[in-house]
């Protein structure tokens, strides 16, 4: 009998532990900026990883989410076969006031 395969739970970095240059580097990539902007316009925990309109494959998308988690921007959890996301807006804003608001504006 085979046992079900489980993914390893994602590791998260709290924004308090993130240097400003790490945060800026994470937000400088156009794909990651799109992910953050789409999360900013979505209810928490409503977006699975595969629902974002970005021009990258699964492996690259996974990498981008890893970078966003390491920068304290995104939190992820598994719900059945889906991995859902939330923007850690309050926590990130407490660490870097105003930064997230500047980068999610579409007129910038």
N, C-alpha and C positions, 0 to 999 in steps of 0.2 A: 504494500500500500504506500502510495506516495504522499508526502506531506505538502500542504499548500505552500507556495513561495510567497514570502512577504518582503516588501521593500523595507529598506532601512529608513527609519524616520529621519527627516531632514534636520540638520543642525542649524541653529539660529544664533546670530550674534546680536546682542542688545545694542541699540544705537549709542548708549552711553560708552560703549567700548570701541567705537568706530572713530578713527581720526578723520578730520575734514577732507584730507586728500583722498582717502578711500571712498568716502561718500561722493565726492566730485567725480572721481574716475568711474564709479558705477553709473552715475547719471550722464556721463559724457557720451556713452555709446547710443546710437540712434535706436537700436532694437530695445535696449533696456529702458530708454526714455519712453518709447511707445508702450511697453509693458506697464511702467509706472503710471503713465497717463490714463491708460485703459482701466487700471485698478482704481485710480482716483475717482473715476466716474462710475464705479460699480459698487453695489452693496458688498460689505465684508463677507468673505467666504462663499461668494456666488460664482467665482470664475475658476474653472478648472484650467490646467496648464494648456490643454489643446484648443482652448477657445479664443486665443489671442490672434489677431490678424497681423502676423509678422512673417517676413520672407525667409525663415530659417527652418531647418529640419529639427527633429526631436532632440538629437544630441546637442545641437547648438542651443536650442531653447532651454534644455536642462542646464547647460553651462551658464546661460544668462541669468536664470533663476538662482543658481548657486552664488553668483557674484552679487545679486541683489540681497540675498539672505546674509551674506558675509558683510555687506554694508549696512545691515540693520534696517533695510527698507521694506522687506517683504517677510511675511510669516506664512508658512505652508503647513497643511495637515492633510492626512489621508482620510478620505471618506469612501470606504469600499474601494473600488478600483480607480477612483479619481483622486488626484491631488489638487486641493483647492487652495486659494491664495487670498491674502488680505494685505493691504498696504498698511504698514505700521505708522500711520500718519501722526497720531498723537505723540508716540514715543520719539519719532524722528524730529517732529517739530519742537519738542522739549529740548532736544540735543542741539539742533541747528535751526533756530527760529527763523522762519521766512524762506528758507532755502527751497523746501519742497514746493511751496506756493509759486515761487519764481519759475521753477523748471516745469511744472505741470501746465502753466499757462500756454495756450496754443498760439498766442500772438508774439511769443518770444523767439 
